[in-house]
Amino acid sequence: MLERPDSGERAVLVHVNFPSETDQEDLQEFIELVRSAGAVQVAVITATRPSPEPRLFVGQGKAEEILAAVQAHQADVVIFNHALRPSQERNLERLLSCRVLARTGLILDIFAQRARSFEGKLQVELAQLRHLSTRLVRGWTHLERQKGGIGLRGPGETQLESDRRMINARIKMINKRLDKVGQQREQGRRARSRAEVPTVSVVGYTNAGKSTLFNALTGAHVYAADQLFATLDPTLRRIELPSVGALVLADTVGFIRHLPHDLVAAFRATLEETCQADLLLHVIDAHDAERRAHIEQVNAVLREIGADAIPQLCVYNKVDLTQDEPHAERNGEGVIDRIWLSALRGKGLDLLTSALTEYFQGVQVHGWLRLPPQAGAIRSSLYQTGSVLSERVDDLGRWWIEVRMPRCDIDRLLGDAASGCEYHSAISADLLAGTAQAS
């Protein structure tokens, strides 16, 4: 569909500083992105400008310097650490005679390599098509000209319109398939909600060590590597915490500064696992000098997807690369809000487990529910959720059930007059008088 030079792996990198911008791209992160994409860096060209040049993004002199680097190193692709307009990409490709890629296209390429699940591949294709639809004109410039004379009049926009319709039809089909996958995810979430199983979502900047921590806590074998966006497809695992019971831990895609909006939109169904979580484990690279900026970037994406109100427990990972020892910190209310650990070395994981236990025990209560004989369905649901610790039956056939469960669920049972439930934080000898141990 697109007439452009064949892409390769030898890449010239271009990074431009704009002093007037407060939130600039990071050169080292850009180099890591290129490495993660599998390209070979042959040259890095930097420049400083007050603002992007409308035609080539960089000045004519810098463009000629890039051309000289492409020719000297026989580069296959030039990658910009910035967002380029379609016209700028087209003009640069004409000048450099090689493929030109912007930051968004680079991230899309990495995602395309990492996608493994059916849903992940659909999401990546959706983001790619949305990105391509704005650049479709680049491959059909020879059809845009309306020449005079018999036999010289090209189809003009007809071919472009046809291709846009094909892309739009494909986008609609992918959206329908993703809707079905989203419905399946929603069914799973509703089932977990009915079973009163809390969900903990692992979030953080890319390459902070989320998958390594996930594997350490769950014993799973999720792919983990020292590269950006090693994890793309979300993974859910069930773990057991002492005195709390079952939790569902969700490993999610890493965030990055200026994450393309097409990707955020395409992965919204996946990110809903984060939006529906009871707690977020915000994994932070303790050894990263830019960790404060990365924390802000993650929180910005959480605000964008509507997950900023969910409680967070900050986990400072890779403490083995620093001078610190694993430890926990409490806020002014005495609640643990920061854990310092090393997921790779397995140091400090007990602190995290204790913090999770303390958190979920804090929203649970321990007491006795008295149920009438006709409340068998409620008793059954309590057993299904794993809330029952012990049970007794009195002479009137009423159940006395020792439970540990969320306070809100107990309030819901007590608020339903038809349930006939009574709750006692402790059970006295008088109340237990005449009861018999259930068989």
N, C-alpha and C positions, 0 to 999 in steps of 0.2 A: 504494500500500500504506500509506503514511504520511499522515495528515491533519495537515498543518502549513502555515504560511504559505509563499507562494512566495518563493524566495531571490532576492537581488539582489546588487548590487556595492557599495552604500554600507554601510560597516561601522563599528560602534563597537567599539573594542578595550578589553578589560578585563585589567589586570595587577595581581595581588595579591602583596605581599611578605609572606613568612612568616619573621620573624627567627629562629625556632627551626630552620629548615631550612638545612643547609649547602650543598646543591646546588640553587640556585634557578634558575628560568627567567630568560633574558635578554630584557629589553624590546626592545632594538634588533634582536635576532635575530627576535623575534616580529613586529615591524613589517616586516622583510624578508620573512618568510614570507607575510604578508598581501599585500604588494606582488607577490610571485611568484605568488600565487594569482589575481591580477588584480582584487582588490577595491580600492575607493577608501576610504582612511581618512578618516573625517569627525570622529572624536573619540577621544581616548585617556583612559581613566579608570583611575586607580591607587588602590590602597588598601593598608592594612597591617593584618593580623590575626594573632592568635596561632595560629589554626587555622581551617580552612574551616568555615563555618556549615552544619549538616546539611541544611537545607531549600533554601537559595538559594545556597550557597557563599559569598556575601557577606552582610553584614548588611542589615537591612531598609532602613536609611537610604541605604546605598550602592546598593541595588537601585532605590530610587526615583530616585536621581541618574542611574543608567543609563537608566531609563525616560524621564526628562526629556530626556536627550541623544538618545534614539531619536526622540522626538516632535519635538524642535527641528530635527534634521537629516534627518528623514524616512528614517531608516536602515532597511535591509532585513534586516540580520543583525547580531547581537552575537557577537563572537568572544572567547573566554576563552583566555588563555595558560596554561591548566592542563587537567588531566584532570577531567571532570565525571562524576558518576554519572548514570545515566538519569533517576532521579527528580529530580535537580537541574535537568537540562536541561528536563524536562517542566514543573516549577514555574516556571522562568524564562520559558519560552515563553508560559505562561498569563499571567504578569504583564506581560511586555513586548509581547505580541501581535506578535512577529516571530520569525524563526528564530534559534536559539541554537546556536553551534558551539563545540566544545572544540578544544584543540590537536591531538588525534589526528585528528579529523574534518577539520581544516584541511590537515594533511599528506596525508591520504588524497585530498582534493580536488586538491591539487597533483599527486600521483602520477597521478591519473586524467587530468589534462590532458596530462601529459608522455608517457604510454605510447604507443608507436608500434608496436612489434612485437607479434605474436600472443601470444608468451609474456608480454611485459610487461603486456598488457591482461588476460590471465588472472590474473596475479599480483595486479594491483590489484583486480580483481573479487573474488578470494578474500579479500583483506584487508578489503574493504568489507563483504562478506557476514558475515564473522566479527564485524566491529564492529557491524553492523546486528542480528545475532541477539541481542545483549545488550540492544538498545533497541527491540525489536519491540513490546513492550507499550505504548510511548508512543502509537502510532498507533491503538490499539484499546481505549482506556479506556472508550469507550461500550459495548463488548461485554463488559466485565468484570462489569458489575452484574447480579446475579441478582434481578430484581424479582418481587414476589409477584403473583398474580392470573393469570387465564386470558388468554393472548395477550400477557402482559408479561414472560414469562420469556425472557431473551436466551440466545444460545448459549453465553455465558460463555467458557470457555477453549477451546471447540471450534475457533473460528476461529483463535486463537493457535496451537493445536497444528497446525492445517492449514498455516499459514504457516511455522511452524518446520520442518515436514517438507519443504515446498517448498525452503526455504533449504538445509537439510541435503542434500537430493538434488542441488541445484545445486553445493554445495561438493564433494560426492563426485565429480561429473562433472568439475569443474575440476581436482581433484587427480589424476584419471586422465589427463587431457590433459597436465598438468604433468609427471606421471611419464614419459609418452612423450617429452616434450621433454627431460627430464632424462636419459633413456636415450641420446638423440641427442647430448647434450652429453658424456656419459660416453664414448661411442664416439669422439668427437673428441679427448677428452683421452687416451684409450688410444692413438689413432693418433699423437698428438704424442709420447707417451711412448715408443712403439716407435721413432719416428724420432729420439729423443733430442733433441728441440727444447725448450729450457728455456722456461718461462712466467714472465713478469714482470707482476704485477698492480698497477695504479695505484689506490691507496686514499687516503682523506683526508676531512677535513671538507667538507661541502657548500660550494661556491663558493670552494674553495681554488685552483682553476685546473687541475684534473686533466685536463679535456678539452682545454684549450689546450695543455698539455704533451704530451698524447697526439697531438694534431694536429701539433705541432712536430716530434716524433720520427718519426712515421710518414708524414707528408704526407697524412693522412686529412682528411676534412671533417666530423668529428663536431660536432654542434651545441654551441656554447659561448657562454654569455652571462653577464652579471653579475647572476645571480639564483640563488636557492637551488633545488637539484634540477633544474638545466638538463639534466643527463644522467640518464636512468632506465634505458634499455635498454643492456645491456653490449655492447661492441664489441671484437672481436679483430682485430689486424693483425700481419703478419709483417714483421720488420725484419732487416737484416743488420748485424752488427758485425764490424769488421776483426779478423782473427786468432781470432775466436770462431765466426762463422757465423750461423745463423738463430736468432732469438728470437721468441717470440709475446708481444706486449704486449696486455694486457686493460684496458680502461677500464671502471670500475664505478660504481655509484650512490654518491653522497656520503652520509656519515654525519652525524648530528646528535644533539645531546643529547636523552636520553629518547626515542630512536627507538621508535615504537610496536611492541610485541611482535608484533602481528598482521602488521606489515610485515616484520619480521625473519623470521617464520615463512613468510610467503608468498614472500619473495625468497630463501629458503635455497638453492634450486636455482641461482639466479644467483650467489649469494655463494660457492657451491662453487668457482667459478673462482678466488676468492681463497684458499680453503682448500687448493687443489691447486697453488698457485703455488710456484715455486722461490725467488722473491724478491719482496718488496713494496716498491714505491716509495711511501713515505708523503709525500704532497704537503701542505705546510703553508703557510699564508698568512703570509709574513714580516712583513707590514704590520699584521697583526691583533693588537690589544692583548690579546685573549683566547686567543692561540694555545696557551698552556700548557694551559688548560682544554680546548681543542678536541683537543689531542694525547691527553689522558687519555680523552676521550669516544671517540675513534677506537679507542684501545687496548682500551677496555671492550667495544666492539662486536666487535672481533677476538677477544677472549677468549670472548665469547658464542657465536661461530660456530666456535670451535676453530682459529683461525688465528694465535693469539698466539705460537706457537713458530717461525713462519716468519721468516727473517732480514729485517730492514728496512734500507732506505737512505732516510734522511730528506732530502727535497728542499724547501728553503725557497724558495718561489716569490714572485713580485712584488717582487723585490729592487730593481726600478726605482722603487718607491714609498718606499724607505728610503734611508738614507745609505750603505748597504753596497755593495760591489762584488762581482760574481760570484767565488766562491772555493770551495775544497773543504777540509774538515776531516777529520783522521784521528783514530782513537781510540788508546788506549794500546798496541794491538797493531800499529799502523801501517796499519790498514785504513781506507779512506775510508768514513765513516758519515754525513757531512752534506755536502750540496751547496747552495750559494746561487746562484740564477739568476733570470732573467726569461724565462718561456716566451713571453710576448706579444711581447717585444722580440727574442727569439732570442739573448739573452746568457747565456753559461754552459752552453749545451747541449753544447759540446765537453767540458766537465768531466764532465757526466753520462755521456756516451758513453764517456769514458775510464774512469770509475768502474765502469760495467757491464762493460766489456772486462776490466778488472783483476779484477773479482769472479769472472767466469765462467772466466777463464784460471786463476784460483787453484784452482779445483776440477777443472781439466783437466790432463792431462799430455801431453807431446810425446815420442814415441819410436817404436820399430819393433816390429811384430808379425811373427813368423815363423809362417806357416800351412802345414800339409801340403797336398799336392795335392787330398785329398778334402774340404777345408774350403771348397769353393766357395760354399756358402750363407752362411758367415760373411763371406767376402770381399764377397759381394754386399750383405749388410746394412750393411757398413762404408761402401760407396759410397752406399747409399741415405741414410744419416745424414749424409753430407758430411764424414766423419771422415778420409778418405784425402787425403794430401798428395802422395805419390809411391809408386811400386811398382817392385820389381825381382823377377826370377825367377832362382834359382840353377840349377846344372847338374842338381840332383836334382828339379827341378820344384817346389820350395817357393817360396811367395810371401814376399817381404820387403816389408812395407807400412808406410810412414811415416804415422803417424796423430797426430791431436790430438783427444782425447776424454776424457770423465770418467774419473777414476781408478777409480771404483766399477764401471764397465762393463768395464774391463780386468781388474779383480780377478775379476769374474764369469766372464769368458772363461777366465782362468787356472784358476779353481776347477772348471771343467767338464773333467774328464779326457778326455772324448770329443772335445773340440775340438782337442786336440793343439797348442794355441797356446803360443808362448814370447814373452816380452816383454823388450826390451832398451831401456834409456833412451838409450843411444847405440850406434851400430853401428861396429865396428872394421874395419880393413882386412882382418884375418884372416877375420872373418865374411863380409865381402863378396867375398873372394877367389873367383874362379871364377863369380861371378854375372854375368848378362847383363841388359841393359836390356830391360824388357818391351816387346813390340811393340805 
